Amino acid sequence: MIGDGFTKQNIQILAKALCEKMKDEGMAGHGIVMGYDRRFLSKEAMQWAAVVFAAEGVQAYLINKSSPTPLVMFYVEKHAFSYGMMITASHNPAIYNGIKVFTAGGRDADEIQTKEIETYIAGVKLPVAEMDYDKAKDRGLIQEIYPLNEYLDNLMAAVDMETIRESGLRVVLDPMYGVSETSLRTLLQTARCEVEVIHDRHDTLFGGRLPAPTAATLHMLQTYVTDRHYDIGIATDGDADRLGIIDDTGRFLHPNEILVLLYYYLKKFKDWKGPVVRNICTTHVLDRVAEAFGEKCYEVPVGFKYISAKMNETDAVIGGESSGGLTVRGHIKGKDGIYAAMLLVEMIAASGKKLSAIIADIEAEYGLIDMEERDYRFNQEKKEEIRRILMEEKRLPELPFEMEKVSYLDGSKVYFKNGGWVIARFSGTEPLLRIFCEMPNPKDAANVCGIYERFLGLNG
């Protein structure tokens, strides 16, 4: 939380720890690239970190305008940096801010890397030395850059822009007061789409909404699509690594549906070969699509670092999660809502069908994608009680469906023989217990969530 855990001192402790890690690894000479989003104190936090790197003799390349997280990941990979940092709290409420650390290849720092960073943090002695910002610029230890065009050129090469140009699509964009507007508007207009943008000003409170593209936050986008007859509505979260979609009928598409749509498109229309990777809370319809194409679907814990690692290991076509993040083979090793949005636009253009019609085709072939999701807040005492019940005692409620197996890979997940499943797990970024349930019948999914709610003594 800004002013609590997110403070200048903590940011500079992290920067100092990363400097020491880079020196011990012989990577300090490579420098570090850093970016920031539109949140309160994001730009200042980037500069607070940069002057510590400068004081340690490590060159810091600062992207000097608020930018999408995927741009930073792209630049780390493209220019062979060993590390990168992005100041953002992504889709979380406006009172939060944070730092994402990227490693070689533009990957999210994995669990090994983050534990190593924590070890270095524990050894940092205060006060942390810093160099005056302007002095560091004069000495070349801080360099301000803006590589957006390089990133956009890369996306244009990856997407079939000519097919989109011929389609005359009408698109409305909602960056949710975040950082995707310049990138997506440029790409869509270059592809000759008619584009309208809402919620594009700089507002650190995100218009009083959660900057997460969900059914609850995209009502205005839905209205624009239906009232003005757009082909698609595109929304991105605060740092543009996740997206939300409104189809031509005004229906919000769950991230599960987006993931299935894109895997289906890349397999059926573009004939890409390879499996798919999803996290443990994401739809099993992906498994059915993969099986139909003679491929495998791999399940990993929540956290995009697990998805990107498994994709790298298996040469998967696509990987993603039910919270709206996904990436595609051949692009960056992390989430990119901008690239995913352009692929969906390409899919509409290439198929010659309305988005709603493509969804109907998939549902007819593979079944309905329907999931019940519930979040619960609690105090620390209740959290420990829930953790003990689920993860230590490994107790389960009485469930009205025959179980196939139980997994504790990440939380407590029950697989049912009818193809459904339910998972209860703690959020890694907010003080929440999350329960997800996917069943052949939506009423059954709601019923199972209710059973868990009563079993754990949660307030619905």
Legacy VTK file of the C-alpha trace (Angstrom):
# vtk DataFile Version 3.0
C-alpha trace
ASCII
DATASET POLYDATA
POINTS 460 float
0.000 0.000 0.000
1.313 3.460 -0.893
2.801 5.098 2.208
2.907 1.791 4.082
4.930 -0.907 2.288
5.432 1.188 -0.836
7.852 3.858 0.465
10.955 5.583 -0.876
13.117 3.726 1.650
11.786 0.285 0.680
12.144 1.051 -3.019
15.749 2.111 -2.515
16.476 -0.958 -0.367
15.247 -3.131 -3.252
17.362 -1.164 -5.740
20.465 -1.541 -3.561
19.824 -5.283 -3.143
19.460 -5.722 -6.892
22.693 -3.789 -7.457
24.565 -6.140 -5.137
23.035 -9.176 -6.829
24.010 -7.880 -10.276
27.575 -7.218 -9.109
27.950 -10.694 -7.615
26.653 -12.188 -10.879
28.990 -10.046 -13.004
25.976 -8.356 -14.593
26.371 -4.807 -13.270
28.037 -3.680 -16.483
24.918 -4.591 -18.464
22.822 -1.910 -16.790
19.091 -2.069 -16.086
16.037 -0.790 -17.952
13.117 0.675 -16.018
9.586 1.843 -16.782
6.557 3.150 -14.935
2.765 3.346 -15.275
0.298 6.135 -14.446
-0.140 5.346 -10.757
0.546 7.821 -7.992
4.316 8.031 -7.340
5.238 5.600 -10.150
7.536 8.017 -11.992
9.074 9.250 -8.738
9.629 5.664 -7.577
11.475 4.842 -10.801
13.732 7.845 -10.234
14.272 6.962 -6.548
15.508 3.552 -7.662
17.577 4.975 -10.530
19.673 7.267 -8.316
20.641 4.249 -6.189
21.770 2.334 -9.278
23.722 5.423 -10.351
25.420 5.681 -6.950
26.504 2.042 -7.373
27.879 2.721 -10.866
25.116 0.727 -12.610
23.665 2.424 -15.695
19.896 2.882 -15.527
17.954 3.284 -18.785
14.687 4.993 -17.906
11.700 4.928 -20.239
10.773 8.571 -19.782
7.019 8.374 -20.434
4.437 6.194 -18.750
4.462 2.934 -20.692
2.953 -0.568 -20.850
4.643 -3.312 -18.867
5.024 -5.410 -22.088
7.206 -2.643 -23.538
9.692 -3.009 -20.676
9.733 -6.808 -21.017
10.241 -6.479 -24.777
13.137 -4.063 -24.322
14.842 -6.276 -21.731
14.704 -9.215 -24.153
15.492 -7.315 -27.359
18.547 -5.550 -25.957
19.826 -8.433 -23.831
19.532 -6.775 -20.443
20.009 -9.042 -17.456
17.392 -7.199 -15.424
14.504 -4.791 -15.791
12.029 -3.143 -13.447
8.485 -1.857 -13.921
6.832 0.387 -11.352
3.202 -0.734 -11.285
0.555 -2.476 -9.218
-1.076 -3.686 -12.433
-4.822 -4.256 -11.929
-4.884 -3.683 -8.155
-6.679 -0.765 -6.433
-5.331 2.790 -6.722
-4.011 2.816 -3.138
-1.407 0.193 -4.089
1.818 0.399 -6.027
4.614 -2.091 -6.558
7.616 -3.208 -8.584
7.837 -6.033 -11.087
11.358 -7.372 -11.632
12.276 -8.975 -14.953
15.254 -11.184 -15.684
17.189 -12.174 -18.812
14.942 -12.795 -21.790
12.325 -10.385 -20.442
10.882 -12.975 -18.069
9.123 -12.366 -14.764
11.563 -13.081 -11.958
10.861 -16.647 -10.866
10.611 -17.960 -7.314
14.348 -18.721 -7.126
15.243 -15.207 -8.269
12.797 -13.501 -5.930
14.044 -15.492 -2.928
17.621 -14.527 -3.836
16.616 -10.858 -4.042
15.005 -11.160 -0.593
18.266 -12.563 0.755
20.145 -9.547 -0.592
17.471 -7.227 0.839
18.085 -8.690 4.293
21.741 -7.651 4.007
21.144 -4.008 3.012
22.384 -1.486 5.573
20.767 1.941 5.895
21.047 4.643 4.766
21.171 3.653 1.108
23.529 5.836 -0.945
22.040 7.786 -3.854
23.377 10.197 -6.483
21.742 13.462 -7.521
19.488 12.737 -10.521
20.797 15.502 -12.795
24.393 14.688 -11.874
23.771 11.038 -12.756
22.318 12.094 -16.122
25.341 14.292 -16.840
27.649 11.351 -16.110
25.648 9.000 -18.349
24.669 6.766 -15.421
21.018 7.622 -16.042
19.825 7.673 -19.646
16.279 8.578 -20.634
14.855 6.597 -23.561
11.464 6.075 -25.239
11.524 2.884 -27.335
7.757 2.688 -28.051
8.181 2.686 -31.847
10.516 -0.306 -31.674
7.899 -2.229 -29.695
5.077 -1.218 -32.055
7.104 -2.202 -35.121
7.621 -5.615 -33.564
3.872 -6.028 -33.028
3.052 -4.908 -36.562
5.414 -7.576 -37.888
3.704 -10.225 -35.723
0.108 -9.365 -36.675
-1.506 -9.640 -40.122
-2.034 -5.908 -40.551
-3.009 -6.231 -44.225
-5.923 -8.542 -43.475
-7.128 -6.140 -40.775
-6.835 -3.209 -43.215
-9.178 -4.937 -45.638
-11.855 -5.578 -42.996
-12.902 -2.028 -42.101
-13.464 -2.951 -38.449
-14.875 -0.506 -35.921
-13.222 -0.660 -32.496
-13.818 1.155 -29.208
-10.925 1.197 -26.748
-11.010 1.636 -22.954
-7.497 1.929 -21.472
-9.113 2.394 -18.031
-7.011 5.548 -17.468
-3.933 3.370 -17.910
-1.075 3.195 -20.395
-2.329 1.296 -23.484
-4.037 4.146 -25.338
-1.089 5.374 -27.437
-0.004 1.866 -28.430
-3.404 0.429 -29.320
-4.696 3.555 -31.040
-1.552 3.690 -33.192
-1.750 0.008 -34.127
-5.480 0.036 -34.881
-5.401 3.228 -36.909
-2.374 2.018 -38.855
-4.536 -1.011 -39.725
-7.243 1.420 -40.934
-9.693 0.550 -38.167
-12.193 3.155 -37.040
-11.252 3.817 -33.421
-12.952 5.591 -30.530
-11.313 5.890 -27.121
-12.899 6.386 -23.701
-11.272 6.884 -20.264
-7.935 7.962 -21.721
-6.924 10.872 -19.462
-4.284 10.574 -16.743
-6.133 9.817 -13.492
-4.192 8.193 -10.649
-7.517 7.170 -9.054
-8.614 5.394 -12.260
-11.941 7.206 -12.281
-12.778 5.692 -8.911
-12.851 2.201 -10.424
-10.615 -0.797 -10.043
-8.283 -0.691 -13.093
-9.106 -4.305 -13.914
-11.100 -5.127 -17.064
-13.953 -7.162 -15.572
-17.675 -7.484 -16.134
-18.234 -5.111 -13.209
-15.965 -2.332 -14.533
-16.765 -2.272 -18.267
-20.420 -1.218 -18.370
-19.679 1.979 -20.295
-17.626 0.054 -22.850
-20.539 -2.341 -23.306
-22.884 0.594 -23.901
-20.556 2.105 -26.513
-20.330 -1.185 -28.409
-24.083 -1.820 -28.524
-25.337 1.751 -28.988
-22.804 2.662 -31.688
-22.550 -0.763 -33.335
-18.846 -1.449 -32.887
-17.348 -4.806 -33.856
-15.385 -5.141 -30.625
-14.671 -3.308 -27.384
-11.147 -3.634 -25.980
-10.113 -2.765 -22.422
-6.727 -3.129 -20.754
-5.745 -2.977 -17.103
-3.590 -0.298 -15.496
-0.289 -1.444 -17.010
-1.715 -3.093 -20.169
-0.560 -6.636 -19.526
-4.158 -7.916 -19.211
-7.230 -7.293 -21.316
-10.989 -7.499 -21.277
-13.199 -7.845 -24.346
-16.784 -6.884 -25.197
-18.129 -8.729 -28.240
-20.351 -7.252 -30.971
-23.517 -8.071 -28.991
-22.271 -6.210 -25.903
-21.417 -9.368 -23.960
-18.378 -9.346 -21.688
-15.999 -12.158 -22.583
-14.389 -13.825 -19.609
-10.580 -14.129 -19.875
-11.132 -17.899 -20.086
-13.072 -17.367 -23.309
-10.381 -15.079 -24.718
-7.721 -17.700 -24.060
-9.797 -20.434 -25.709
-10.594 -18.140 -28.670
-6.952 -17.369 -29.359
-5.716 -20.944 -28.973
-8.535 -22.098 -31.279
-7.660 -19.386 -33.813
-3.927 -20.095 -33.840
-4.544 -23.833 -34.201
-7.444 -23.895 -36.671
-6.875 -20.809 -38.810
-3.078 -20.412 -38.641
-2.180 -24.090 -38.195
0.297 -23.527 -35.378
1.590 -26.711 -33.758
2.036 -27.158 -30.026
0.365 -27.479 -26.610
-1.220 -24.869 -24.365
-0.405 -23.858 -20.781
-2.916 -22.611 -18.213
-2.818 -21.991 -14.505
-4.708 -24.076 -11.996
-7.652 -21.622 -11.856
-8.254 -21.460 -15.617
-10.903 -23.223 -17.708
-10.541 -26.899 -18.590
-12.233 -26.209 -21.935
-8.669 -25.513 -23.064
-7.905 -29.162 -22.330
-10.724 -30.228 -24.626
-9.594 -27.935 -27.441
-6.010 -29.192 -27.107
-7.144 -32.815 -27.129
-9.229 -32.247 -30.267
-6.099 -31.028 -32.067
-3.978 -33.898 -30.731
-2.188 -31.628 -28.272
-1.736 -31.446 -24.489
-2.795 -28.818 -21.963
-0.333 -28.260 -19.100
-1.492 -27.064 -15.665
0.775 -24.884 -13.489
0.398 -22.850 -10.250
-0.901 -19.268 -10.326
1.802 -16.789 -11.321
2.815 -15.938 -14.843
6.395 -16.976 -14.186
5.133 -20.584 -14.044
3.255 -20.192 -17.318
6.220 -18.681 -19.180
8.590 -21.326 -17.786
6.312 -24.191 -18.868
5.789 -22.586 -22.285
9.525 -22.375 -22.740
9.913 -26.006 -21.675
7.139 -27.377 -23.942
7.239 -24.910 -26.869
3.568 -24.170 -26.223
1.519 -22.071 -28.633
-0.122 -19.970 -25.949
-0.279 -19.680 -22.184
-2.597 -17.748 -19.923
-4.681 -17.350 -16.822
-8.283 -16.669 -15.893
-7.390 -13.215 -14.556
-6.802 -11.928 -18.083
-3.098 -12.387 -18.804
-1.746 -14.367 -21.720
1.168 -14.589 -24.099
1.851 -16.266 -27.425
4.889 -18.172 -28.661
7.432 -16.017 -30.456
6.489 -12.862 -28.569
7.714 -11.699 -25.139
7.886 -14.187 -22.275
5.175 -12.444 -20.273
1.672 -11.037 -20.478
0.835 -8.556 -23.220
-2.721 -7.247 -23.425
-1.857 -5.103 -26.437
-0.622 -7.989 -28.575
-3.531 -10.190 -27.465
-6.001 -7.461 -28.437
-4.472 -7.143 -31.900
-4.612 -10.915 -32.393
-8.327 -10.873 -31.583
-8.885 -8.081 -34.107
-6.897 -10.118 -36.646
-9.052 -13.161 -35.858
-12.274 -11.267 -36.608
-10.814 -9.945 -39.856
-9.337 -13.269 -40.990
-12.407 -15.357 -40.171
-14.876 -12.956 -41.725
-17.195 -13.662 -38.792
-18.558 -11.619 -35.933
-16.853 -12.312 -32.632
-20.108 -13.635 -31.170
-20.404 -16.124 -34.043
-16.877 -17.472 -33.445
-17.701 -17.951 -29.765
-20.891 -19.803 -30.709
-18.882 -22.125 -32.989
-16.474 -22.959 -30.151
-19.269 -23.568 -27.634
-21.069 -25.853 -30.093
-17.906 -27.905 -30.569
-16.316 -27.903 -27.099
-19.042 -26.943 -24.629
-19.963 -23.884 -22.602
-17.261 -21.968 -20.738
-18.879 -20.980 -17.461
-17.143 -20.380 -14.153
-18.278 -19.156 -10.747
-15.738 -16.934 -8.988
-15.983 -15.573 -5.454
-13.617 -13.473 -3.327
-13.614 -13.231 0.461
-11.802 -10.856 2.802
-10.752 -11.895 6.317
-8.552 -10.988 9.257
-5.248 -12.707 9.995
-6.820 -15.057 12.550
-9.401 -16.254 10.019
-6.717 -16.662 7.378
-4.725 -18.987 9.609
-7.858 -20.989 10.379
-8.673 -21.414 6.676
-5.070 -22.317 5.864
-5.049 -24.966 8.585
-8.320 -26.532 7.397
-7.436 -26.609 3.700
-3.674 -27.040 3.574
-2.618 -28.719 6.850
-5.578 -30.860 7.839
-6.577 -31.128 4.144
-10.245 -31.268 4.995
-12.972 -30.937 2.372
-16.699 -30.242 2.640
-19.299 -32.839 1.738
-19.623 -32.418 -2.027
-22.557 -33.715 -4.135
-20.376 -34.908 -7.027
-18.020 -37.848 -7.332
-14.397 -36.786 -6.949
-11.582 -37.916 -9.218
-8.614 -36.449 -7.316
-7.433 -33.573 -5.101
-4.390 -31.384 -5.819
-2.438 -29.135 -3.449
-0.182 -27.702 -6.162
-1.502 -24.221 -5.341
-4.329 -24.102 -2.828
-6.826 -26.971 -2.570
-8.303 -28.112 -5.896
-10.893 -30.883 -6.311
-11.357 -32.501 -9.733
-14.763 -34.116 -10.335
-15.421 -37.085 -12.606
-18.013 -35.059 -14.554
-15.213 -32.777 -15.815
-15.877 -30.010 -13.317
-13.558 -28.721 -10.613
-13.344 -26.326 -7.656
-10.343 -24.589 -6.077
-9.882 -22.486 -2.945
-6.635 -20.517 -2.705
-5.237 -17.328 -1.202
-4.459 -14.427 -3.532
-0.767 -13.653 -3.840
-1.328 -9.895 -4.244
-4.366 -9.028 -2.090
-5.736 -10.201 1.301
-8.351 -12.435 -0.300
-9.435 -16.064 -0.415
-10.534 -16.926 -3.937
-12.887 -19.766 -4.829
-13.282 -20.792 -8.485
-15.635 -23.501 -9.713
-16.280 -24.707 -13.261
-19.061 -27.243 -13.820
-21.064 -28.451 -16.825
-24.094 -26.774 -15.218
-23.644 -23.151 -13.977
-26.123 -23.735 -11.129
-23.952 -26.580 -9.860
-20.916 -24.267 -9.868
-22.765 -21.723 -7.722
-23.961 -24.495 -5.408
-20.432 -25.852 -4.864
-19.118 -22.350 -4.071
-21.910 -21.989 -1.531
-20.938 -25.291 0.064
-17.336 -24.080 0.478
-18.581 -20.744 1.816
-20.554 -22.437 4.587
-17.832 -25.023 5.284
-15.183 -22.323 5.842
-17.517 -19.924 7.660
-17.140 -17.161 5.077
-19.450 -14.212 4.562
-21.030 -14.370 1.134
LINES 1 461
460 0 1 2 3 4 5 6 7 8 9 10 11 12 13 14 15 16 17 18 19 20 21 22 23 24 25 26 27 28 29 30 31 32 33 34 35 36 37 38 39 40 41 42 43 44 45 46 47 48 49 50 51 52 53 54 55 56 57 58 59 60 61 62 63 64 65 66 67 68 69 70 71 72 73 74 75 76 77 78 79 80 81 82 83 84 85 86 87 88 89 90 91 92 93 94 95 96 97 98 99 100 101 102 103 104 105 106 107 108 109 110 111 112 113 114 115 116 117 118 119 120 121 122 123 124 125 126 127 128 129 130 131 132 133 134 135 136 137 138 139 140 141 142 143 144 145 146 147 148 149 150 151 152 153 154 155 156 157 158 159 160 161 162 163 164 165 166 167 168 169 170 171 172 173 174 175 176 177 178 179 180 181 182 183 184 185 186 187 188 189 190 191 192 193 194 195 196 197 198 199 200 201 202 203 204 205 206 207 208 209 210 211 212 213 214 215 216 217 218 219 220 221 222 223 224 225 226 227 228 229 230 231 232 233 234 235 236 237 238 239 240 241 242 243 244 245 246 247 248 249 250 251 252 253 254 255 256 257 258 259 260 261 262 263 264 265 266 267 268 269 270 271 272 273 274 275 276 277 278 279 280 281 282 283 284 285 286 287 288 289 290 291 292 293 294 295 296 297 298 299 300 301 302 303 304 305 306 307 308 309 310 311 312 313 314 315 316 317 318 319 320 321 322 323 324 325 326 327 328 329 330 331 332 333 334 335 336 337 338 339 340 341 342 343 344 345 346 347 348 349 350 351 352 353 354 355 356 357 358 359 360 361 362 363 364 365 366 367 368 369 370 371 372 373 374 375 376 377 378 379 380 381 382 383 384 385 386 387 388 389 390 391 392 393 394 395 396 397 398 399 400 401 402 403 404 405 406 407 408 409 410 411 412 413 414 415 416 417 418 419 420 421 422 423 424 425 426 427 428 429 430 431 432 433 434 435 436 437 438 439 440 441 442 443 444 445 446 447 448 449 450 451 452 453 454 455 456 457 458 459
